[in-house]
Amino acid sequence: MRLLLDTNTCIEILRGRNAGQPRADIVLSAIVRSELLAGALLSAKPDENRRIAEAFCALFPCLAFDKSPTFTPNGMHACAAPGTSSAQET
């Protein structure tokens, strides 16, 4: 089983809170990686924080975000593999 960290958890770890033991089963999504790097660039110390964010992200495999959302009359839904509970019926 893999654990996918969200952006808030990553920020807590980077700030020195919620730091547990490193685990081989932790992954980041491309979205979380992008949010961490964007946040670093918008910070008071963009160069330093970008380096920190890049070093942190390099510790974990990055899952690609390559599925387009599906728009329906009821809103937007992420695409899922056929046969899963969140798959969009057509």
C-alpha positions as a Markdown table, in Angstrom:
| # | Residue | x | y | z |
|---|---|---|---|---|
| 1 | Met | 0.0 | 0.0 | 0.0 |
| 2 | Arg | 1.2 | 3.5 | -0.8 |
| 3 | Leu | 0.6 | 6.7 | 1.1 |
| 4 | Leu | -0.2 | 9.8 | -0.9 |
| 5 | Leu | 0.7 | 13.0 | 1.0 |
| 6 | Asp | -1.4 | 16.2 | 0.6 |
| 7 | Thr | 0.1 | 19.7 | 0.4 |
| 8 | Asn | -0.8 | 20.6 | 4.0 |
| 9 | Thr | 0.9 | 17.5 | 5.4 |
| 10 | Cys | 4.0 | 18.3 | 3.3 |
| 11 | Ile | 4.1 | 21.8 | 4.6 |
| 12 | Glu | 3.8 | 20.6 | 8.2 |
| 13 | Ile | 6.7 | 18.3 | 7.6 |
| 14 | Leu | 8.8 | 21.1 | 6.0 |
| 15 | Arg | 8.1 | 23.3 | 9.0 |
| 16 | Gly | 9.4 | 20.6 | 11.3 |
| 17 | Arg | 6.0 | 19.5 | 12.6 |
| 18 | Asn | 4.5 | 16.0 | 12.1 |
| 19 | Ala | 7.9 | 14.6 | 11.1 |
| 20 | Gly | 7.9 | 10.8 | 11.4 |
| 21 | Gln | 10.3 | 8.2 | 10.2 |
| 22 | Pro | 11.0 | 8.2 | 6.5 |
| 23 | Arg | 8.9 | 5.5 | 4.7 |
| 24 | Ala | 9.5 | 3.9 | 1.4 |
| 25 | Asp | 5.7 | 3.7 | 0.6 |
| 26 | Ile | 5.1 | 7.5 | 0.5 |
| 27 | Val | 4.4 | 9.2 | -2.8 |
| 28 | Leu | 3.5 | 12.7 | -3.9 |
| 29 | Ser | 1.2 | 13.7 | -6.7 |
| 30 | Ala | 2.3 | 16.1 | -9.5 |
| 31 | Ile | -0.3 | 18.5 | -8.2 |
| 32 | Val | 1.2 | 18.5 | -4.6 |
| 33 | Arg | 4.7 | 19.0 | -6.1 |
| 34 | Ser | 3.4 | 21.9 | -8.2 |
| 35 | Glu | 1.7 | 23.5 | -5.2 |
| 36 | Leu | 4.8 | 23.2 | -3.1 |
| 37 | Leu | 7.0 | 24.8 | -5.8 |
| 38 | Ala | 4.5 | 27.6 | -6.5 |
| 39 | Gly | 4.2 | 28.3 | -2.8 |
| 40 | Ala | 8.0 | 28.5 | -2.5 |
| 41 | Leu | 8.2 | 31.0 | -5.4 |
| 42 | Leu | 5.5 | 33.2 | -3.8 |
| 43 | Ser | 7.2 | 33.1 | -0.4 |
| 44 | Ala | 9.4 | 35.8 | 1.2 |
| 45 | Lys | 12.6 | 33.7 | 0.3 |
| 46 | Pro | 11.8 | 32.2 | -3.1 |
| 47 | Asp | 15.2 | 30.9 | -4.0 |
| 48 | Glu | 15.9 | 29.3 | -0.6 |
| 49 | Asn | 12.4 | 27.8 | -0.3 |
| 50 | Arg | 12.4 | 26.5 | -3.9 |
| 51 | Arg | 15.6 | 24.6 | -3.1 |
| 52 | Ile | 14.0 | 23.2 | 0.1 |
| 53 | Ala | 10.8 | 22.2 | -1.8 |
| 54 | Glu | 12.8 | 20.6 | -4.6 |
| 55 | Ala | 14.9 | 18.6 | -2.1 |
| 56 | Phe | 11.8 | 17.5 | -0.3 |
| 57 | Cys | 10.0 | 16.5 | -3.5 |
| 58 | Ala | 13.1 | 14.5 | -4.6 |
| 59 | Leu | 12.7 | 12.2 | -1.6 |
| 60 | Phe | 9.5 | 10.7 | -2.9 |
| 61 | Pro | 8.2 | 9.3 | -6.2 |
| 62 | Cys | 5.9 | 11.6 | -8.0 |
| 63 | Leu | 2.6 | 10.3 | -9.5 |
| 64 | Ala | 1.7 | 11.9 | -12.8 |
| 65 | Phe | -1.6 | 13.8 | -13.2 |
| 66 | Asp | -2.6 | 12.8 | -16.7 |
| 67 | Lys | -6.3 | 12.3 | -16.5 |
| 68 | Ser | -8.6 | 15.1 | -17.7 |
| 69 | Pro | -11.6 | 15.9 | -15.5 |
| 70 | Thr | -15.1 | 15.0 | -16.8 |
| 71 | Phe | -17.7 | 17.7 | -17.0 |
| 72 | Thr | -21.3 | 16.7 | -16.4 |
| 73 | Pro | -24.5 | 18.6 | -15.7 |
| 74 | Asn | -23.8 | 17.9 | -12.0 |
| 75 | Gly | -20.3 | 19.3 | -11.9 |
| 76 | Met | -16.8 | 18.2 | -12.5 |
| 77 | His | -15.6 | 14.7 | -11.7 |
| 78 | Ala | -12.1 | 13.2 | -11.9 |
| 79 | Cys | -11.8 | 10.4 | -14.4 |
| 80 | Ala | -11.2 | 7.0 | -12.9 |
| 81 | Ala | -10.4 | 3.6 | -14.4 |
| 82 | Pro | -13.5 | 1.7 | -15.6 |
| 83 | Gly | -14.8 | -0.6 | -12.9 |
| 84 | Thr | -13.9 | 1.6 | -10.0 |
| 85 | Ser | -16.5 | 3.2 | -7.8 |
| 86 | Ser | -15.7 | 6.7 | -9.0 |
| 87 | Ala | -15.8 | 5.9 | -12.7 |
| 88 | Gln | -18.1 | 8.1 | -14.8 |
| 89 | Glu | -21.0 | 6.2 | -16.3 |
| 90 | Thr | -21.5 | 6.9 | -20.0 |
